[in-house]
Structure formats: structure tokens, C-alpha cells
Amino acid sequence: MSVIFYGCVSLDGYLADKNHGLGWLHASGSPEETEYDAFYKTIDIVVMGRRTFDEVSKLGSVADIYPTTTNYVFTSRNDLEAEGIQTVSGDVVTFIQKIAADKRIWLVGGGGLLAPLLEAQLVDRMYIQVAPVILGDGIPLFQKQPYSRRFVMSDVKRYGQFAELVYDRLPANT
Amino acid sequence: MSVIFYGCVSLDGYLADKNHGLGWLHASGSPEETEYDAFYKTIDIVVMGRRTFDEVSKLGSVADIYPTTTNYVFTSRNDLEAEGIQTVSGDVVTFIQKIAADKRIWLVGGGGLLAPLLEAQLVDRMYIQVAPVILGDGIPLFQKQPYSRRFVMSDVKRYGQFAELVYDRLPANT
């Protein structure tokens, strides 16, 4: 499998404000300007945390928003049910490693899911769109960790007021 | 005066590692690839904190590194003396506001100096070079703050493994 992060952050590195809100993001311009549709078509499996699921659900049904992918929500709740999702619990690294080699997995949101995957060196590609806003506080994309990780920057693009930075995993043995 | 930030950060937003070290940065490629020389020629005054001064001093004399500018170091120590610098203490906002209108000020390093200037909406331009490294922890460029600040992204460039993002202050009344 390959694991891909794709998402927006503020200039100070937050995925969302302290209340998990995205109003600042919508105020930064239209996501239509990006190549999101082309990206989504390449994805087989969507993985998100429960907080991200709650935010996505405010915009509509996950079955409509992510219609062609298998969508997993990590949660410790047994009672979470919604159209278009399957719930999972436990270790995200173990879960990801069991997925077939030809599948492309999009990690939506979720610093809490990203951190163990970065530590396990399982993140193959990151598309990070930087919005021109210093939020001041919020939910960080990258949590504090006792390790460092180096990537290869493979592309830099501009979409309106967003800068998109693309990073790939270092080849093995480097 | 105009106030400009120009500097490198890790992908997770740190200016330096926890020990104020920059080894991760030097490992990311040569700064010669950027337009630093052209940038420095436009600057009249350099302002830095004492920690940044200590780091710069490891590379050589400030008088040699910043030879054509007036260089101020913010410090509460009275005994700091070095060739090519003047020490200042007190409020950075008050200090900056007294500088003549035609002067261009480069804020080197220093999340601690940047924060009050951002709050006072005195930062006119930021050149941020993003290195392809998740450091995990360190000295953040943007400190946590109870306010948000929106900028206008005016340029995105690539220099080897660095992405340079350029932001300008929003015009007044927006």
C-alpha cells in the first residue's frame, strides 16, 4: 500500500482551530483551484479519525463526499454508524500494514493518526496546502515527537492564495 | 520603516532544534541557491535576539556576516559587547516604531521578537524557506497567540530542497 497525506494547514501549521473549526480555511479561497478531483480519483481507501469524521459530516454525508473509496473511521466508540463508513479501532500502523500492496490510502486530517505512521516511516507522500493565515493556536498537523524525519521535496505549486508543497519518502538506505 | 522576516523553518515550523542547533538545516542543502545576497543588499537594519546572536556568532563575527547594515541585538544583559553590534533592551514594538520611514529592517530569527510585531501588525513582509525535515520539536517561528493574522501570499519559489513562501501584510481596511 501507499499512504498519502493531503490537506490544508495554516501558516503556523494547524489543521483546524482549537474548536476544530475550518472557517479560516474557507476564507482563504476556493479549493476548486487545486487539483483535488484528480487526486481523489487516484485513491482507493480513505482513513480518518473520529474528530475529522465529525467535521466532514457537517458538510454532508461521507458517502457523498467520498463516494468511490472505502472509508474507514478510527474510533473507540462502538455505536458510530453512518452511511459510507466502516469503523475501526486499535493501532493504525498494524491496520495500514495489512492493506494490499496495490492500494492507495489517503489519510484525511488527523495529527493523531499521522504521528504513528510518520514514526513507522509509512508515509509515502504528503501534499500540504499552506493557507496565508497565522491562526495562533489549534490542532497541529505535526505533533511534537522525539524523532526527526527527512523527506524529499518533489514539487511546489501555487493555487491562488495557497502554496502546495509535495514531499516524498526518502528512498531506503539513505 | 518596513519590517521583514527572512529565514528558514522546518516543515513542522521550527527555526532551530531544542538546543538552538541548525545542523538539520545545513543538511538540507546550500543556501547559495537562494537569493539571499540580493535580499541582504536591500536591508538597512538587522534586528535579532540574543539567542540568535549567539548562534550567528558561532559562524563568525557579526561585523563580517552583516557588514553593510546597522545591527541591533535585543538583550537584557548590559555586558554584551561584540564588533558590529549595538545592544538594545525594552519593548521591540516601541523600538521599531521610532525607526525612520525609509529604513528596511530585517528581523533575523527570533520567535520572541516576531510575536509582538505580528500582534502590532508591524510585519510587512515574510520570506519563509521551508526545509524538507520534520524536526519533532524545537524553537517555533510562530508562538501560540490568542489572535489570528491573515497575509497575502505574493510568491512561491523553489530553491533546491527549499520552498520559499513570500507573504505581504494585508492592505489597511481589509
Interface residues (C-beta under 8 A of the other chain):
Chain A: L11 D12 G13 W24 A27 S28 L118 I128 V130 P132 V133 I134 L135 G136 D137 P140 L141 F142 K144 Q145 P146 Y147 S148 R149 R150 F151 V152 M153 V156 K157 R158 Q161 F162 A163 L165 Y167
Chain B: L11 D12 G13 W24 A27 S28 L118 I128 V130 P132 V133 I134 L135 G136 D137 P140 L141 F142 K144 Q145 P146 Y147 S148 R149 R150 F151 V152 M153 V156 K157 R158 Q161 F162 A163 L165 Y167
